[in-house]
Amino acid sequence: MARGRTVKNAVLKLLALLALAPLGGCGRREAPAYSQNTFLMNVQAQVKVYGAGEAEGRRIADAVLGEWNRISSEFGYGDLYSQTSVVNKKAYGEWVKVDDEFMRLLQLSMDYYRLTGGAFDITFAPLWPIWKEAASTRKMPSRDDISKALANMGSANVLIDQQRRMVRFAKPVQVNMGGILRGYCFARAYKILKELAPAYPVELRLGGNMLAYGGGDWAYDIMDPFNDEKLFGRLRFKDGVVMSSSGRERFVQIEGKLYSHILDLKTGYPIENFSNLVVYFPKMEGESFLPSAVLAVMGQQKAFALLSKMKGVSAVWIDGAGRETVFSNEASGASWEKAKHLF
């Protein structure tokens, strides 16, 4: 029961972010589309507006991408002048003032930390250079290096004074909220589309994630985890959001074995027997969704158990050998088709 309340609270907080924050595969449509592309948060970003002229399409795309740029610059880990960077530089040793939006994102990250029992942890920074080096040299890192990194992690060391909107670190940790920012970008974009594009179908892409707005009858292609030129299967659905975590997207080969780039932050090693997780959530308004990064680190059994409590959800989990397990709630409008049945 306590976990159920935690899930509900996390979802409600994410939906509240959509309402309170300031504005700043393939879905095939018959009408011509205005398309705009850029690179954000280390991934490709795309806006397609169907049935609108160039001027109207550009207005909508500019609004969405402008908001995504704002989110990246204000909360991104790699931006030197973001609030995240300021907090990481100063919070060990003093209280740092943050704005309401940063505070809500941080609290949401803490909710996910508790929900996953620590598997989702925004203080993972010490592990990243270790595995980057391992991927480069193709040698497993030492257990001692992993242990030292884990000793400098832990979201429990992030202290929050909500009333004063201040943050402080009990240890010299660093926070990186990248695992939830792409989902937050979709939450903000959905609000923009409701205001600017009520009459036009719109497809948004941010990395492997997709938001389909209006028009119905969309599709999301999942590529083979071992061959990105080969189709694995396809999700078909009405409007909604598809969140994807691909462990093979940037896999590493170490000592002749493939490893996911998604780490188990309890052990410090890549999560085992995992290639990809793709989750479909229906319309965001009045519904709920979770970032796939939160679900992937929980493992298939726990992730599917959590999704079973969320209305209209479908998911495809692909294990390390490339075998899929499909989950679908009774009320879901999504359907899964394996590639061999598509042609």
C-alpha positions in Angstrom: 0.0 0.0 0.0 2.9 2.4 0.8 4.5 1.7 -2.5 1.2 2.4 -4.3 1.0 5.8 -2.6 4.6 6.5 -3.6 3.8 5.7 -7.3 0.7 7.9 -7.2 2.6 10.8 -5.5 5.4 10.6 -8.1 2.9 10.7 -11.0 0.9 13.5 -9.5 4.1 15.5 -9.0 5.1 15.0 -12.6 1.7 16.1 -13.8 1.9 19.1 -11.5 5.2 20.1 -13.1 3.4 20.2 -16.4 0.8 22.6 -15.1 3.0 24.9 -12.9 6.3 25.3 -14.9 6.6 28.4 -17.0 6.1 28.1 -20.8 9.1 29.0 -22.5 10.1 4.5 -35.7 7.4 6.4 -37.4 4.0 7.8 -37.0 2.6 7.8 -40.6 0.2 10.6 -41.6 -1.3 11.2 -45.0 -1.0 15.0 -44.9 2.3 16.7 -45.7 4.4 17.5 -42.6 6.5 20.5 -41.6 9.6 19.1 -40.0 12.3 20.7 -37.8 15.3 18.9 -36.4 18.0 19.7 -33.9 20.3 18.0 -31.3 19.5 18.3 -27.6 20.5 16.4 -24.5 23.0 14.4 -26.6 20.2 13.0 -28.8 18.4 13.9 -32.0 15.2 16.0 -31.5 12.5 16.3 -34.1 9.1 18.1 -34.4 6.7 17.1 -37.3 3.5 19.0 -37.7 1.0 17.5 -40.2 -1.5 19.4 -42.3 -0.2 22.9 -41.3 1.5 25.3 -43.6 5.1 26.2 -43.3 4.5 29.3 -41.2 2.1 27.6 -38.7 4.3 24.5 -38.6 7.4 26.6 -37.8 5.5 28.5 -35.1 4.6 25.2 -33.3 8.0 23.6 -33.8 9.8 26.8 -32.6 7.7 26.8 -29.4 8.4 23.2 -28.6 12.1 23.2 -29.4 12.5 26.5 -27.6 11.0 25.0 -24.5 13.2 21.9 -24.8 16.3 24.2 -25.1 15.3 26.0 -22.0 14.9 22.8 -20.0 18.3 21.6 -21.2 20.1 24.8 -20.5 18.5 25.3 -17.1 18.7 21.8 -15.7 21.2 19.9 -17.9 24.2 18.3 -16.2 26.6 19.3 -18.9 25.6 22.9 -19.2 28.2 25.0 -17.2 25.6 27.7 -16.3 22.7 25.5 -15.5 21.1 25.4 -12.0 22.3 21.8 -11.8 25.9 22.9 -12.3 25.6 25.6 -9.8 24.2 23.2 -7.2 26.9 20.6 -7.9 29.7 23.2 -7.4 28.4 24.8 -4.2 26.0 22.5 -2.4 28.7 20.5 -0.5 29.4 22.9 2.3 26.6 25.4 1.9 22.8 25.7 1.2 22.1 26.7 -2.4 19.0 28.5 -3.4 17.1 27.0 -6.4 13.8 28.0 -8.2 10.5 26.2 -7.8 10.9 24.2 -11.0 14.3 22.8 -10.1 12.9 21.9 -6.6 10.0 20.0 -8.1 12.2 18.1 -10.5 14.6 17.3 -7.6 11.8 16.1 -5.4 10.4 13.9 -8.2 13.9 12.4 -8.6 13.9 11.6 -4.9 10.5 10.0 -5.2 11.8 7.7 -8.0 14.8 6.9 -5.8 12.5 5.7 -3.0 10.1 4.0 -5.5 13.0 1.8 -6.9 14.7 1.2 -3.6 17.7 3.2 -4.7 18.0 1.6 -8.2 17.3 5.0 -9.8 19.8 7.4 -8.4 20.7 10.8 -9.8 24.1 10.8 -8.0 25.6 8.2 -10.3 28.3 10.6 -11.7 31.4 8.8 -10.2 30.5 5.6 -12.1 30.3 7.2 -15.5 34.1 7.9 -16.2 34.9 4.4 -14.9 32.7 2.7 -17.5 33.7 5.1 -20.2 37.3 4.1 -19.6 36.3 0.4 -19.6 34.6 0.8 -22.9 37.7 2.5 -24.4 40.2 -0.1 -23.1 37.7 -3.0 -23.3 38.8 -4.1 -19.8 36.6 -4.6 -16.8 37.1 -1.9 -14.1 38.5 -3.1 -10.8 36.1 -3.9 -7.9 38.1 -1.4 -5.9 37.3 1.5 -8.3 33.6 0.5 -8.3 33.5 0.4 -4.5 35.1 3.9 -4.3 32.6 5.3 -6.8 29.7 3.8 -4.9 31.0 5.3 -1.7 30.6 8.8 -3.2 27.0 8.2 -4.3 23.6 8.1 -2.8 20.6 10.4 -3.1 20.1 10.1 0.7 23.0 12.6 0.8 20.9 15.2 -1.0 19.3 17.4 1.6 16.3 19.5 0.7 14.7 22.4 2.5 11.5 22.7 0.6 10.2 25.7 2.5 13.2 27.8 1.7 13.8 26.2 -1.7 17.4 25.3 -0.8 19.6 22.3 -1.4 22.7 21.0 0.4 24.9 17.8 0.1 25.9 15.8 3.1 28.7 14.3 1.0 30.5 15.6 -2.1 27.9 14.0 -4.5 26.7 15.4 -7.8 23.2 15.3 -9.2 22.3 14.6 -12.8 18.5 14.6 -13.5 18.9 13.5 -17.2 16.9 10.4 -16.5 13.7 12.3 -16.1 14.3 15.4 -18.2 13.2 13.8 -21.5 9.9 12.8 -20.0 9.6 16.3 -18.6 10.2 17.7 -22.0 7.2 15.8 -23.3 5.1 17.0 -20.4 5.9 20.6 -21.2 5.4 20.0 -25.0 2.0 18.5 -24.5 0.8 21.6 -22.8 2.2 23.7 -25.6 0.5 21.6 -28.2 -2.8 21.9 -26.5 -2.5 25.7 -26.7 -1.0 26.1 -30.2 -1.9 23.0 -32.2 -5.4 21.8 -31.3 -6.2 21.1 -35.0 -3.0 19.5 -36.2 -1.5 16.0 -35.6 2.0 16.4 -34.3 4.8 13.9 -33.8 7.7 14.7 -31.4 10.9 12.7 -31.1 13.6 13.0 -28.5 16.1 10.3 -28.8 14.2 7.0 -28.8 11.1 8.6 -27.2 8.0 9.7 -29.0 4.9 11.8 -28.3 2.0 11.4 -30.8 -0.6 14.1 -30.6 -3.9 14.1 -32.5 -4.9 12.1 -35.6 -4.7 8.6 -34.1 -3.3 5.5 -35.7 0.4 6.0 -35.0 3.2 3.5 -35.1 6.6 3.1 -33.3 9.2 0.9 -34.8 11.6 -1.1 -32.5 14.8 -2.0 -34.2 16.8 -5.2 -33.6 19.0 -4.6 -30.5 21.9 -6.3 -32.3 21.4 -4.8 -35.8 20.0 -1.2 -35.9 19.2 -1.6 -39.6 16.9 -4.5 -39.0 13.3 -4.1 -37.8 12.4 -6.1 -34.7 8.7 -5.2 -34.2 6.2 -2.4 -34.2 3.8 -0.9 -31.6 0.6 0.5 -33.1 -1.5 2.9 -31.0 -3.7 6.0 -30.8 -2.3 9.2 -29.3 0.1 8.9 -26.5 3.7 8.7 -25.4 6.3 6.0 -26.0 9.3 6.0 -23.7 12.3 3.9 -24.5 15.5 2.8 -22.7 17.9 0.9 -25.0 20.8 -0.8 -23.3 22.2 -1.7 -26.7 21.9 1.9 -28.1 25.4 2.6 -26.8 26.5 -0.9 -25.7 30.1 -1.6 -24.7 32.1 -4.7 -25.5 34.5 -5.6 -22.7 36.6 -8.7 -22.8 34.5 -10.2 -25.7 31.1 -9.7 -24.0 28.4 -7.1 -24.7 27.3 -4.9 -21.7 24.4 -2.5 -21.4 25.3 1.1 -20.9 22.5 1.3 -18.3 24.0 0.7 -14.9 22.7 -1.0 -11.8 23.5 1.7 -9.3 23.3 -0.6 -6.3 26.1 -2.8 -7.7 27.9 -0.3 -9.9 27.8 -2.7 -12.9 25.6 -2.8 -16.0 22.2 -4.3 -15.5 22.1 -7.9 -16.6 20.1 -9.6 -19.3 18.7 -6.4 -20.8 18.6 -5.0 -24.3 15.6 -2.7 -24.5 12.4 -1.5 -22.8 9.7 0.3 -24.7 6.6 1.5 -22.8 3.4 3.0 -24.3 1.3 5.4 -22.1 -2.0 6.8 -23.4 -2.8 10.5 -23.5 -0.9 12.4 -20.8 -3.7 14.5 -19.5 -5.6 12.7 -16.8 -3.3 9.7 -17.2 0.1 8.8 -15.9 3.5 7.9 -17.2 7.0 7.1 -15.8 10.4 7.6 -17.5 11.6 4.3 -18.9 14.9 4.8 -17.2 13.1 4.5 -13.9 11.4 1.2 -15.0 14.4 -0.4 -16.7 16.6 -0.3 -13.5 13.8 -2.1 -11.6 14.1 -5.3 -13.7 11.3 -6.8 -15.8 9.2 -8.4 -13.0 9.1 -5.3 -10.8 8.6 -2.9 -13.8 5.7 -4.9 -15.1 4.1 -5.2 -11.7 4.3 -1.4 -11.4 2.9 -0.9 -14.9 0.0 -3.2 -14.1 -1.3 -0.5 -11.8 -1.3 2.2 -14.5 -4.3 2.4 -16.9 -3.9 1.8 -20.6 -0.2 0.9 -20.6 1.6 -1.6 -22.9 5.3 -2.5 -22.8 7.9 -4.6 -24.6 10.9 -5.9 -22.7 13.7 -7.3 -24.8 16.3 -9.4 -22.8 20.0 -9.7 -23.4 19.5 -12.5 -25.9 17.0 -10.6 -28.0 13.8 -12.3 -26.8 10.8 -10.1 -26.1 8.2 -10.2 -23.3 5.1 -8.2 -24.1 2.9 -6.7 -21.4 -0.5 -5.0 -22.0 -3.1 -3.8 -19.6 -6.7 -4.8 -20.5 -7.6 -1.2 -21.2 -4.6 -0.5 -23.5 -5.2 0.6 -27.1 -1.8 -0.4 -28.2 -0.9 -3.6 -30.2 2.4 -5.3 -30.8 3.5 -6.9 -34.1 6.7 -8.9 -34.5 8.6 -7.9 -37.6 8.1 -11.3 -39.4 4.3 -10.7 -39.3 4.6 -7.2 -40.9 5.5 -8.2 -44.4 
